[in-house]
Each structure stands twice: as C-alpha cells, then as structure tokens.
Amino acid sequence: MLWPDGERAVGQVAARLGGVSAIAGAVEILVDRLYDNATANRNAAVAAFHAERGHAGFKFLVTAWSIEQTGGPKCYPGRDMTAAHERLHVTEDDFDTVAPDIAATLSYVGVPAAEHQEFTDIIESYRTMVVETGTAVTVAAASAPVRA
C-alpha cells in the first residue's frame, strides 16, 4: 500500500487498518457515535463542545490524528492532546465512557483483533494527557441530587 505522498506503509498499524480511506470511514462512524453518546454528554463541557456542531472539522482532526498515531504520514495539524482537551474537564469516567464507542466502531468496520488492541493501546496511552488532574469524582456522582 502506498500513502498519498508515495511513502510505503508496510507493517504499520495504519496500513493494516486499511489506510487513509478506511481510517476516515471509521472516524466518520465514531464521531457520530461520540456526539450522540448521552453518557459522554453528561459532562457539560463535552456537551457544549458537541453543541458547537463542528462535526466536519472534528472528524478531520480525529482522522489525521489516528493516521499519524498508527504510523501513517505526519498530517495532524491540531494541538497536543493536553491542550486539545483542557477546556473539556475530562474525568476518568468520561475517558472510559468513550471506550465502548471506539470498540463498537472498530468491530463494526471489521478491524481484526490484533489491530483493535493496538489502537486501543494507543488511545489508552493518552489517558494522562486527556484526563484532568484531580477528577476522580464521576460526572454522575457530581450531578446527583443532594438529599437532606
């Protein structure tokens, strides 16, 4: 397989995922799932981000990030993960909430088990950059009514 810039992509996770088109197709599905994820949207900052309806730009950034992180060409023009998630106040629970959507999308598009695990490991390696320090309280617990 050749990338658009002519580089050979042999053995890379990106190539084994099917290259640019396959990754873009999976991201198309994933981002729609994430925007519609009621549990993720319990985080008010995430819900506000989703309400901005920047689907196309977000899909582009997630696609480029995924290509680059899986060994494809350097093409992600966005901010680092800490800066990109700073205003979202992501908790551990928020981070874990998206895992089923990622897994379901990878399964839906037919990603083999080995590549599925490799991509999951990549996502997990960013946990400390995405999760806000000191956010051990779950969104559900933080929004639960106080009983007198």
ABEGO torsion letter per residue (X at the ends): XBBAAGBBBBGBAAAAAGEAAAAAAAAAAAAAAAAABAAAAABAAAAAAAAAGAAAAAAAAAAAAAAAAAGBBBABABBBAAAAAAAAGBBAAAAAAAAAAAAAAAAAAGBBAAAAAAAAAAAAAAAAAABBBGAABBAAAAABBBBX
